[in-house]
Amino acid sequence: PSLSRARKSCRKGNIVVNRGPLVTNSETGKVEFDQETCFKGRVIDRVYPGDVIGIQYRLHGGYYPGFDTHKPPFEVPVVYEDDHFAIVNKPAGIVCYSQRD
Protein backbone atom coordinates (compact mmCIF):
# COMPACT_ATOMS: atom_id res chain seq x y z
CA PRO A 1 0.00 0.00 0.00
CA SER A 2 1.35 3.34 -1.04
CA LEU A 3 0.11 6.92 -0.93
CA SER A 4 -0.44 6.97 -4.70
CA ARG A 5 -2.50 3.77 -4.55
CA ALA A 6 -4.61 5.23 -1.74
CA ARG A 7 -5.23 8.38 -3.79
CA LYS A 8 -6.19 6.30 -6.81
CA SER A 9 -8.68 4.31 -4.72
CA CYS A 10 -10.24 7.55 -3.49
CA ARG A 11 -10.55 8.91 -7.04
CA LYS A 12 -12.23 5.69 -8.16
CA GLY A 13 -14.74 5.90 -5.31
CA ASN A 14 -13.60 2.67 -3.64
CA ILE A 15 -13.05 4.22 -0.18
CA VAL A 16 -16.02 4.61 2.17
CA VAL A 17 -15.96 6.57 5.43
CA ASN A 18 -18.55 5.97 8.13
CA ARG A 19 -18.89 8.79 10.67
CA GLY A 20 -19.39 7.20 14.06
CA PRO A 21 -19.92 3.58 15.06
CA LEU A 22 -21.21 0.86 12.79
CA VAL A 23 -24.78 -0.37 13.21
CA THR A 24 -26.00 -3.90 13.84
CA ASN A 25 -28.52 -5.29 11.36
CA SER A 26 -31.60 -6.46 13.27
CA GLU A 27 -32.36 -9.26 10.79
CA THR A 28 -28.92 -10.82 10.35
CA GLY A 29 -27.16 -9.62 13.49
CA LYS A 30 -24.12 -8.54 11.46
CA VAL A 31 -22.32 -5.24 11.94
CA GLU A 32 -22.51 -3.03 8.84
CA PHE A 33 -22.10 0.52 7.56
CA ASP A 34 -24.93 2.98 8.25
CA GLN A 35 -26.26 4.42 4.98
CA GLU A 36 -27.16 7.69 6.75
CA THR A 37 -23.63 8.45 8.00
CA CYS A 38 -21.62 6.78 5.23
CA PHE A 39 -20.04 8.67 2.31
CA LYS A 40 -17.42 8.17 -0.39
CA GLY A 41 -14.00 9.15 0.89
CA ARG A 42 -11.91 11.76 -0.86
CA VAL A 43 -8.22 12.56 -0.49
CA ILE A 44 -8.95 15.85 1.32
CA ASP A 45 -11.39 14.37 3.88
CA ARG A 46 -10.32 14.39 7.50
CA VAL A 47 -10.65 11.24 9.54
CA TYR A 48 -11.73 11.68 13.16
CA PRO A 49 -11.52 9.30 16.13
CA GLY A 50 -14.36 6.79 15.90
CA ASP A 51 -14.63 6.92 12.10
CA VAL A 52 -14.57 3.62 10.24
CA ILE A 53 -12.85 3.40 6.85
CA GLY A 54 -13.90 0.71 4.41
CA ILE A 55 -12.90 -0.44 0.94
CA GLN A 56 -15.55 -1.39 -1.60
CA TYR A 57 -14.77 -4.31 -3.88
CA ARG A 58 -16.44 -4.92 -7.21
CA LEU A 59 -18.61 -8.02 -7.12
CA HIS A 60 -21.07 -9.13 -9.78
CA GLY A 61 -21.00 -5.86 -11.72
CA GLY A 62 -21.59 -3.55 -8.77
CA TYR A 63 -20.22 -2.49 -5.44
CA TYR A 64 -20.87 -4.40 -2.25
CA PRO A 65 -22.88 -3.66 -0.14
CA GLY A 66 -26.06 -2.44 -1.72
CA PHE A 67 -25.45 -3.34 -5.33
CA ASP A 68 -28.46 -4.21 -7.37
CA THR A 69 -28.85 -5.85 -10.74
CA HIS A 70 -32.00 -5.46 -12.74
CA LYS A 71 -33.27 -7.47 -15.64
CA PRO A 72 -33.61 -5.22 -18.68
CA PRO A 73 -37.18 -4.09 -19.47
CA PHE A 74 -36.87 -5.59 -22.95
CA GLU A 75 -36.00 -8.98 -24.40
CA VAL A 76 -32.37 -9.48 -25.51
CA PRO A 77 -32.23 -12.34 -28.01
CA VAL A 78 -29.20 -14.63 -27.66
CA VAL A 79 -27.67 -15.49 -31.04
CA TYR A 80 -24.89 -17.77 -29.75
CA GLU A 81 -23.97 -18.91 -26.26
CA ASP A 82 -20.87 -20.79 -25.12
CA ASP A 83 -19.15 -21.52 -21.81
CA HIS A 84 -16.88 -18.50 -22.31
CA PHE A 85 -18.93 -15.86 -24.13
CA ALA A 86 -22.30 -15.00 -25.61
CA ILE A 87 -23.42 -13.11 -28.70
CA VAL A 88 -26.63 -11.12 -28.29
CA ASN A 89 -28.66 -8.96 -30.64
CA LYS A 90 -28.77 -5.71 -28.65
CA PRO A 91 -31.36 -3.12 -29.74
CA ALA A 92 -29.99 0.19 -31.04
CA GLY A 93 -29.81 3.04 -28.55
CA ILE A 94 -29.26 0.84 -25.48
CA VAL A 95 -26.13 1.72 -23.48
CA CYS A 96 -23.85 -1.26 -22.88
CA TYR A 97 -21.27 0.32 -20.58
CA SER A 98 -21.49 1.48 -16.97
CA GLN A 99 -21.82 5.10 -15.92
CA ARG A 100 -18.86 6.54 -14.03
CA ASP A 101 -19.07 9.27 -11.42
Order of alpha helices (4+ residues) and beta strands (2+ residues): alpha-beta-beta-beta-beta-beta-beta-beta-beta-beta
